[in-house]
Amino acid sequence: MSKRAYNFNAGPAALPLEVLERAQAEFVDYRGTGMSIMEMSHRGAVYEETHNEAASRLLKLFGNPEGYKVLFLQGGASTQFSMIPMNFLTEGKTAGYVMTGSWAGKAIKEAKLIGEVFEAASSKESKFMNLPDLSNLKLPDNAAYLHVTSNETIEGTQFKSFPDTGSVPLIADMSSDILSRPFDLTQFGMVYAGAQKNLGPSGVTVVIAREELLQDSPKHLPTMLRYDTHAGNNSLYNTPPSFSIYMVNQVLKWIEEQGSLEGIEKKNQEKAALLYNAIDNSGGFYRGCADTGSRSLMNVTFRLASEELEKQFVKESEKEGFVGLKGHRSVGGLRASIYNAVPYDSIKALVDFMAEFQKSNG
C-alpha cells in the first residue's frame, strides 16, 4: 500500500485506517449475501440489522439515557439549520441562539427565515476568538429552544461545558466534535451532526433527540422536513444513505475499541497538547488564533508573521505529504483539523515539520 497522507482536512476528514480496511474486506460481499451493502434493499433484514445496530451503538456510547431516539437523515447539518426552527419555532415563540462564529451565524440566518430569533449571547466583540460565558443566561418564558454550536470548525473554538437551560430544550450542532469526549446527553433536547468529521463519511446526518420533541411536527410542513416522519419510520421513510450508515456503525465500533469516549478524549487531549505546545513554544513564530481558554481540541487554528509565509508553509507542507493545512477561505491563516481518526503520529510529523520550517524561515 502506498504511504497514507497526513490528513488534516476539515471535512470530509480522516477515517480510521482499521475502519477503511474492514469496509474494504466487506465491500463486495457483505455478510455472505453475495452483494455489497450498497446494493441491497433498505427494507431487507440484513440492512435493517446494520441500521439498528448503528443507532443502538450510538446511544450506548452515551450511557443509554432513557427517552432518546437516533435519526439518520440527509441534507447535512445545513438542512437541520432550517428543520429545527420549522419544527420547534412555532407561533408566539422565539428561538435563542448563541453566536460564536461562522456556523452559528449560518444557523441563525436560516432560523430568521422561519420565525423570531434572539441572540442569547455572542462573542462577536473578540472576532469570535473566544466563547461567551453561558453560566448566567436569562431566557424568556416563550423561548422555543436555545441553540449552541459546540465547536466552531473555522475559528477553532470549543465549549468546555454547556449551560443548564431548565425547561427550555438545549439544542447543539456538534458536527465537528461529537464523540470526541464524554458529555451528559440528558442536558440536551437534541444534538445533531453531519457525519463527515468524526462519525463517518459524508452523506448521513445524525440527530439524537428526546422522543417527545420528535412526536408532533407542525402539520403544514412537507413530509420530509418533519421529524415525526423520520421518527415514526425508524429513519426508513425513504431510502437512507445506507453505505454511510454502515460506515458510521464501523466507526462507532472502532470508538468502542479505543476505550469509548473516555479513551478517545485522552488521545485527543494528548494530540492537541502536542500541537498547541509547539505553537506556544515557538517564540512567537507561530501564533494560536483562539484564546487559550476557548481552544478547540478538534480544529487548531494558527498564523505566521505574513500571508506570504503562510502560503509558503502550505506549499512546502504539501510536498511533504500533509493535506488540508490551509485555513478556511473566510478567515485565512492555517488550520490543522485533528479529529478522532487523525493518528498521534500525524501530529508528531506535523510538529517536526513546523520546527524545520521555523529553522529555515525564522
C-alpha positions, -999 to +999 in steps of 0.1 A: +000+000+000+013+035-008+021+058+021-011+074+036-013+112+035-011+132+067-047+141+065-057+174+083-088+181+062-116+198+080-143+177+064-148+152+048-119+142+070-097+113+081-114+080+088-097+053+109-075+031+088-089+000+105-124+010+095-114+016+059-097-018+058-127-036+073-151-019+049-128-029+020-129-065+031-167-065+032-172-042+002-181-067-025-198-094-003-215-082+028-221-110+054-221-137+028-251-122+008-232-121-025-239-083-026-224-051-013-244-033+014-248-006-012-267-029-035-293-043-011-328-032-002-331-009+028-362-029+036-343-062+039-334-078+072-296-077+066-295-039+060-320-032+088-299-050+113-269-028+105-291+003+106-304-006+140-270-016+153-256+018+144-284+036+163-281+015+194-243+017+194-245+054+194-269+056+223-247+031+242-217+054+239-237+080+258-247+055+285-282+046+270-301+076+285-338+069+286-362+086+262-338+094+234-340+084+197-315+084+169-324+096+134-303+091+103-312+120+079-298+136+048-290+171+037-262+178+062-263+199+093-272+228+070-306+213+064-310+210+102-305+247+104-340+251+088-356+219+101-351+229+137-370+262+136-396+247+112-404+220+137-400+239+170-402+276+164-440+279+164-462+309+165-457+331+196-424+316+204-388+329+200-356+309+195-324+317+213-290+314+195-255+317+208-235+335+182-199+321+182-187+322+146-193+311+111-215+280+117-236+296+144-241+325+121-255+302+093-279+285+118-292+320+129-296+332+093-318+302+085-339+305+117-346+341+109-363+330+077-387+309+098-396+330+128-385+352+157-349+348+169-328+364+196-291+363+203-288+349+238-250+355+239-223+365+214-185+366+211-186+390+181-165+416+200-135+393+202-139+385+164-151+350+177-117+341+191-132+333+225-165+319+237-192+338+257-199+328+293-232+310+293-235+305+331-260+333+338-282+331+307-317+346+310-341+330+286-376+345+280-407+324+290-416+319+254-382+305+243-387+276+220-352+264+225-316+276+229-292+266+201-254+264+206-226+253+183-203+232+204-172+236+182-166+263+156-145+245+129-134+277+112-124+298+141-111+269+162-131+274+194-149+248+215-172+249+245-158+230+275-192+228+292-229+236+285-255+258+302-284+245+322-314+258+303-341+244+327-373+235+308-361+252+276-347+225+253-309+229+246-300+220+210-264+217+198-248+215+164-220+191+172-209+184+137-172+188+143-168+174+179-194+148+185-179+117+201-146+134+208-152+134+245-178+123+270-207+147+278-241+144+295-266+139+267-295+144+292-287+181+293-298+184+257-332+182+240-313+174+208-278+172+193-271+168+156-241+164+134-230+160+098-211+127+098-181+137+077-158+148+106-160+123+135-187+099+126-181+085+092-183+096+055-204+124+041-240+116+032-257+110+065-266+134+092-272+121+127-298+135+151-302+124+187-332+139+204-357+134+232-386+114+219-412+139+229-395+166+206-399+143+177-436+134+181-458+162+168-443+182+140-465+211+126-490+196+101-483+221+074-446+210+069-436+190+039-433+153+048-396+150+045-390+181+067-409+168+097-391+150+125-422+129+132-420+113+097-385+100+103-390+091+140-422+072+131-405+052+103-371+044+120-354+068+095-366+044+067-394+065+053-373+069+021-341+053+010-314+061+036-278+067+027-271+030+035-234+029+029-228+060+050-248+045+079-229+012+076-197+032+079-210+051+109-216+017+126-180+007+118-166+040+132-187+036+164-173+000+168-138+015+164-145+041+191-156+013+215-122-004+208-104+029+217-118+028+252-151+045+243-154+083+248-131+084+278-103+067+258-109+089+228-108+121+249-075+111+264-060+106+230-075+139+217-061+158+246-026+143+240-027+152+203-040+188+209-014+194+237+014+183+214+004+208+187-006+237+209+027+233+228+046+235+195+027+268+187+031+283+221+068+275+225+078+288+190+088+322+204+060+339+185+069+324+151+036+306+152+006+323+169-025+305+180-057+323+169-083+313+196-080+325+232-063+298+253-094+291+274-116+286+243-093+265+222-107+235+203-094+200+206-105+193+171-095+224+149-062+241+157-060+275+141-028+295+139-010+322+120+025+331+108+040+366+105+027+372+070+004+357+044+033+351+021+050+330+048+017+311+053+014+304+016+050+291+016+042+269+047+012+253+029+031+248-003+061+231+015+038+210+037+020+196+007+053+185-008+060+165+025+026+147+023+005+170+045-030+177+033-056+204+044-035+228+064-047+259+047-072+279+069-108+284+058-110+310+030-132+332+051-105+337+078-072+328+062-043+316+083-036+279+089-057+251+104-050+215+114-081+195+120-072+167+143-104+147+147-107+113+164-093+094+134-062+115+129-034+094+145-009+109+170+019+101+145+005+125+120+006+153+146+041+143+156+051+146+119+034+180+117+052+193+148+085+181+134+078+198+100+069+230+119+102+230+137+121+225+105+101+253+087+108+277+116+146+268+114+147+277+077+124+308+079+128+321+115 
